[in-house]
Amino acid sequence: MRTILCVAVAALAAATTLAHASNYAFRLHNRAQNYTINGFYTYQEGQWSDNWLKDGARIRPGDIVEMDWFSNKGDCVVPFRVSWDNYGADDFKVDWCQHPKNIYMENKGFSWD
């Protein structure tokens, strides 16, 4: 059984768009072969957040991490950045108001449901 890391996230800053009433909880799946995720960031108010993965946490291939915005406020489409060991980072966008339950990081790109 894979270890599931728990990641706590600070509440979003000032909101410009009211979203749905529930928190944006989701699972981040690392489906990228041979790439370990070392960072997850969101872009708000003109800057990238601190790394959501705390204390040097890593998400190895096949691992799943529970994440949550702990907020129901903010823009629906917020860019996010994922970084990997020995690779760098890529930026993506998802409509958080669609309440994705799973985000799957692939070898190229991502998918969600």
PERA-V357705 format. One record per residue. RES is the residue in one small letter. BURIAL is 1 if it has 9 or more other C-alpha atoms within 8 Angstrom, else 0. Layout:
BEGIN
res:RES burial:BURIAL
res:RES burial:BURIAL
END
This chain:
BEGIN
res:m burial:0
res:r burial:0
res:t burial:0
res:i burial:0
res:l burial:0
res:c burial:0
res:v burial:1
res:a burial:0
res:v burial:1
res:a burial:0
res:a burial:0
res:l burial:1
res:a burial:0
res:a burial:0
res:a burial:1
res:t burial:0
res:t burial:0
res:l burial:1
res:a burial:1
res:h burial:0
res:a burial:0
res:s burial:0
res:n burial:1
res:y burial:1
res:a burial:1
res:f burial:1
res:r burial:1
res:l burial:1
res:h burial:1
res:n burial:1
res:r burial:1
res:a burial:1
res:q burial:0
res:n burial:0
res:y burial:1
res:t burial:1
res:i burial:1
res:n burial:1
res:g burial:1
res:f burial:1
res:y burial:1
res:t burial:1
res:y burial:1
res:q burial:0
res:e burial:0
res:g burial:0
res:q burial:0
res:w burial:0
res:s burial:1
res:d burial:0
res:n burial:0
res:w burial:1
res:l burial:1
res:k burial:0
res:d burial:0
res:g burial:0
res:a burial:0
res:r burial:1
res:i burial:1
res:r burial:1
res:p burial:1
res:g burial:1
res:d burial:1
res:i burial:1
res:v burial:1
res:e burial:1
res:m burial:1
res:d burial:1
res:w burial:1
res:f burial:1
res:s burial:1
res:n burial:1
res:k burial:1
res:g burial:1
res:d burial:1
res:c burial:1
res:v burial:1
res:v burial:1
res:p burial:1
res:f burial:1
res:r burial:1
res:v burial:1
res:s burial:1
res:w burial:1
res:d burial:1
res:n burial:0
res:y burial:0
res:g burial:0
res:a burial:0
res:d burial:0
res:d burial:0
res:f burial:0
res:k burial:0
res:v burial:0
res:d burial:1
res:w burial:1
res:c burial:1
res:q burial:0
res:h burial:0
res:p burial:1
res:k burial:1
res:n burial:1
res:i burial:1
res:y burial:1
res:m burial:1
res:e burial:1
res:n burial:0
res:k burial:0
res:g burial:0
res:f burial:0
res:s burial:0
res:w burial:0
res:d burial:0
END
